[in-house]
Amino acid sequence: MHGICRVFSAICAVLIASVGWAGLGCQRGSGAPPGVVLITLDTTRADHLGGYGHKGGITPNLDALAREGVLYTRAWSTSPWTLPAHASMFTGKYPTRHGADLSDHGELRGEHGLAGHGYWLYEELIRAALIVRLPHGRRAGNVVDATVSVVDLLTIVAEEVGFRLPESRDAVAIGERNVAFAEFRRNPTIDEARGRRVDRDVDVAIRWPRKLIASGDGRSALYQIDTDPGESRPVATASIEESMRAGLASVRSTLVAPESMPALPKIPAAVSDRLRDLGYIE
């Protein structure tokens, strides 16, 4: 990504995995070609990183990056699939708008009686770890509790390097987001293989500390994720759920899928086989 003073940050999103940038020492006006290094770690859960409270000491390099950078404690992916999440990072748009059917995220390891990723929007899948390391140690050790979506990465970069944001975007400046939104859209081909359990659309709205999961089959659940991060105890608060449903409907009403998508390049057989082995394609 060009037009950026070299920054290196890291983002790990539930299902999103991890994204990173790190300051490489260039300054505005230095004459060096501006750039951003984006590192993503697939299916990397935020709650397994030391910077986010894990005590296992299994991510020393990311933990060091967190100490040297700005750590965002409340960040979410837009999707439980790798491709859509990455597209959201680069376009500043939700998956419906950019047309990708797949996001980068975390992984279920038995939580909720499930394993893997892709069809649900629980915290283990869409909660993202986001760390931004700025040049020269600027803001090192800062912790930001504002609600952030991965679409907002675009505004972080734009603010740092001064490039013009696209007019059509879902990204907002840090501190201006009231609701984080994520979505899963049913895919008839995948649904047929996986069964009726995933034959539905799912939307999520997070208005900290509450999270609403609304399924296209009419089911919904409201959680208080600051005290119930495992989403095991639905909250029966009709007025709050109704308000969040209205907010979710408002977001959905603004999302229009592109009329057409550019033709995708042909993927070499060896790459297709590897993607299939990893579970990214059927």
C-alpha distance (Angstrom), angle and dihedral (degrees) to the residues before:
residue distance angle dihedral
M1 . . .
H2 3.80 . .
G3 3.79 133.0 .
I4 3.79 93.8 55.7
C5 3.80 134.1 114.9
R6 3.76 103.0 -122.2
V7 3.73 107.7 -82.2
F8 3.77 129.5 161.8
S9 3.77 119.4 -155.2
A10 3.76 135.2 167.8
I11 3.76 129.0 -139.8
C12 3.73 125.8 179.1
A13 3.68 114.6 -176.8
V14 3.67 129.4 -175.6
L15 3.58 99.4 -98.5
I16 3.63 82.8 -1.2
A17 3.53 98.1 79.7
S18 3.73 113.9 -160.9
V19 3.74 136.7 -34.6
G20 3.76 125.0 -168.6
W21 3.80 146.3 -173.7
A22 3.79 127.0 174.4
G23 3.73 131.8 -168.4
L24 3.75 110.9 -105.6
G25 3.78 96.1 -176.6
C26 3.78 107.6 -101.1
Q27 3.80 120.8 139.5
R28 3.78 132.0 -152.3
G29 3.76 109.1 -89.6
S30 3.81 93.2 15.3
G31 3.79 91.8 122.0
A32 3.78 92.4 -122.4
P33 3.81 114.0 128.4
P34 3.82 106.7 -97.4
G35 3.77 117.7 -125.1
V36 3.79 146.9 152.7
V37 3.79 126.9 -133.5
L38 3.78 111.5 -146.7
I39 3.81 117.6 -166.8
T40 3.80 120.6 -174.7
L41 3.79 126.2 -171.3
D42 3.78 111.3 -160.5
T43 3.82 121.0 -129.0
T44 3.81 92.9 -0.4
R45 3.78 112.1 154.8
A46 3.78 118.6 -140.7
D47 3.81 92.0 -143.3
H48 3.82 89.6 61.4
L49 3.82 94.2 60.6
G50 3.79 122.5 93.4
G51 3.79 91.3 -135.0
Y52 3.79 88.0 62.2
G53 3.79 95.3 48.1
H54 3.81 105.6 -84.2
K55 3.82 110.3 145.0
G56 3.79 99.5 -159.2
G57 3.80 97.1 92.0
I58 3.81 90.7 -136.6
T59 3.83 98.2 133.7
P60 3.84 105.7 47.6
N61 3.82 95.7 154.5
L62 3.80 94.9 50.0
D63 3.80 89.3 43.7
A64 3.80 89.5 54.6
L65 3.78 89.9 48.6
A66 3.80 88.9 52.7
R67 3.82 90.3 53.9
E68 3.80 90.7 49.8
G69 3.79 96.5 44.7
V70 3.78 145.6 36.0
L71 3.80 114.0 -71.1
Y72 3.81 119.2 -153.5
T73 3.79 110.2 -153.9
R74 3.82 99.0 -171.0
A75 3.79 108.9 47.8
W76 3.80 127.7 137.1
S77 3.78 138.3 -168.7
T78 3.79 121.6 -126.6
S79 3.80 95.8 -131.9
P80 3.82 143.4 15.0
W81 3.82 91.1 -122.9
T82 3.80 127.2 82.6
L83 3.80 101.5 -131.3
P84 3.83 98.4 51.9
A85 3.78 93.2 45.5
H86 3.78 91.8 53.2
A87 3.80 90.8 46.2
S88 3.81 88.9 52.1
M89 3.80 91.0 52.4
F90 3.79 93.0 52.5
T91 3.82 98.9 38.9
G92 3.80 102.1 34.3
K93 3.82 87.9 -131.1
Y94 3.79 135.6 117.2
P95 3.84 116.5 -108.4
T96 3.81 95.1 -101.7
R97 3.80 89.8 57.0
H98 3.79 98.0 48.0
G99 3.81 93.0 40.4
A100 3.86 100.6 -131.1
D101 3.81 113.8 141.6
L102 3.76 97.1 -159.2
S103 5.51 133.0 55.4
D104 3.69 144.4 -169.5
H105 3.73 114.8 -101.3
G106 3.80 150.9 118.9
E107 3.78 133.4 -65.9
L108 3.80 137.7 -111.6
R109 3.81 112.8 -125.8
G110 3.79 101.2 -176.1
E111 3.82 97.3 -48.6
H112 3.83 112.4 137.9
G113 3.81 86.8 10.6
L114 3.82 89.9 -72.0
A115 3.79 139.3 112.7
G116 3.80 132.3 -160.9
H117 3.80 126.2 15.0
G118 3.77 143.8 -96.9
Y119 3.80 108.1 78.0
W120 3.80 105.8 57.3
L121 3.79 136.7 54.2
Y122 3.79 103.6 -144.8
E123 3.80 120.2 143.2
E124 3.81 92.7 -103.0
L125 3.80 87.0 64.1
I126 3.77 107.3 37.4
R127 3.81 105.6 26.8
A128 3.79 105.3 107.4
A129 3.77 132.3 -154.2
L130 3.78 109.6 -139.3
I131 3.79 124.7 -175.2
V132 3.80 124.6 169.5
R133 3.80 118.2 -165.4
L134 3.78 111.0 -164.3
P135 3.80 127.1 -159.2
H136 3.81 119.7 -80.7
G137 3.80 94.0 12.6
R138 3.78 92.9 -70.0
R139 3.84 112.1 174.5
A140 3.80 90.7 -1.1
G141 3.79 112.0 176.8
N142 3.80 94.9 16.4
V143 3.80 116.6 144.7
V144 3.81 119.3 -155.4
D145 3.81 119.2 -161.3
A146 3.81 96.6 -176.1
T147 3.81 118.2 122.2
V148 3.82 109.5 -99.2
S149 3.81 134.2 -177.7
V150 3.79 122.9 -158.9
V151 3.81 87.2 -115.1
D152 3.81 86.1 68.7
L153 3.80 91.9 65.9
L154 3.77 86.3 87.4
T155 3.81 91.8 61.6
I156 3.82 92.3 48.4
V157 3.79 90.3 55.3
A158 3.80 93.4 41.7
E159 3.80 92.1 52.6
E160 3.78 91.7 49.6
V161 3.80 97.9 48.5
G162 3.78 102.8 22.6
F163 3.79 103.0 -122.4
R164 3.81 121.7 152.1
L165 3.80 115.9 -99.2
P166 3.83 118.8 -132.8
E167 3.79 113.7 -100.9
S168 3.79 92.4 -130.2
R169 3.80 105.1 64.4
D170 3.79 144.0 118.6
A171 3.80 92.4 -147.7
V172 3.80 118.3 112.0
A173 3.79 132.4 -175.4
I174 3.79 117.7 -86.3
G175 3.80 109.1 -87.2
E176 3.80 94.4 26.8
R177 3.82 98.9 82.4
N178 3.80 116.6 100.2
V179 3.80 97.9 172.9
A180 3.81 132.3 31.4
F181 3.80 113.5 -149.5
A182 3.82 131.1 -158.2
E183 3.78 131.5 173.2
F184 3.79 144.2 -168.2
R185 3.80 118.9 -162.8
R186 3.77 120.4 -159.1
N187 3.77 116.7 -113.8
P188 3.84 113.6 -155.7
T189 3.80 92.4 -149.3
I190 3.79 94.0 51.5
D191 3.80 93.6 37.7
E192 3.79 91.4 56.5
A193 3.80 90.2 54.9
R194 3.83 95.9 42.0
G195 3.80 99.3 40.5
R196 3.79 137.7 -123.6
R197 3.80 93.0 -53.9
V198 3.81 89.9 80.3
D199 3.81 96.3 33.2
R200 3.81 93.9 111.8
D201 3.78 143.2 73.3
V202 3.80 117.7 -108.5
D203 3.82 129.1 -160.8
V204 3.78 129.6 -173.5
A205 3.79 131.4 -161.2
I206 3.81 120.5 -171.4
R207 3.77 117.1 -165.7
W208 3.77 100.5 169.0
P209 2.96 123.6 -79.4
R210 3.81 93.0 10.9
K211 3.77 128.8 67.5
L212 3.80 127.9 -167.9
I213 3.80 121.3 -160.1
A214 3.80 111.1 -166.2
S215 3.79 121.9 -174.8
G216 3.78 125.7 -157.2
D217 3.80 89.1 -126.6
G218 3.82 89.5 68.4
R219 3.80 99.5 -98.5
S220 3.78 121.7 123.9
A221 3.79 140.0 169.3
L222 3.79 132.9 -163.9
Y223 3.81 120.0 -151.9
Q224 3.81 136.3 -173.2
I225 3.79 96.5 -139.1
D226 3.82 98.3 -175.7
T227 3.82 90.6 65.7
D228 3.82 97.3 22.8
P229 3.83 106.6 37.8
G230 3.82 90.5 159.6
E231 3.82 90.8 60.3
S232 3.79 93.2 -131.2
R233 3.81 99.2 133.5
P234 3.83 116.4 55.0
V235 3.80 113.6 -150.8
A236 3.80 117.5 -128.2
T237 3.80 100.7 -147.1
A238 3.79 107.5 135.7
S239 3.81 97.7 -174.1
I240 3.81 93.8 51.7
E241 3.80 93.0 44.5
E242 3.80 90.8 49.9
S243 3.80 90.8 51.0
M244 3.80 92.2 49.1
R245 3.80 91.6 46.4
A246 3.80 88.4 54.7
G247 3.79 90.1 50.6
L248 3.80 91.0 48.8
A249 3.79 91.3 49.9
S250 3.80 89.6 50.2
V251 3.81 91.3 54.7
R252 3.79 92.6 45.7
S253 3.80 91.8 50.5
T254 3.80 90.6 61.0
L255 3.80 96.1 50.9
V256 3.78 115.8 96.5
A257 3.78 121.4 175.3
P258 3.82 117.4 -129.8
E259 3.80 113.5 -94.2
S260 3.79 91.1 -127.8
M261 3.78 139.4 5.5
P262 3.80 127.3 -140.8
A263 3.78 115.6 -106.1
L264 3.79 112.1 -91.8
P265 3.80 118.8 -123.3
K266 3.79 117.3 -106.9
I267 3.79 110.6 -94.7
P268 3.83 115.8 -135.4
A269 3.81 113.4 -111.4
A270 3.81 92.7 -117.2
V271 3.80 91.1 54.6
S272 3.81 91.8 46.8
D273 3.79 90.3 51.5
R274 3.80 91.5 50.5
L275 3.82 92.6 47.9
R276 3.80 89.2 49.6
D277 3.79 91.0 50.8
L278 3.80 89.2 52.4
G279 3.80 91.9 49.9
Y280 3.81 97.4 -114.0
I281 3.78 95.4 119.6
E282 3.78 132.1 27.8
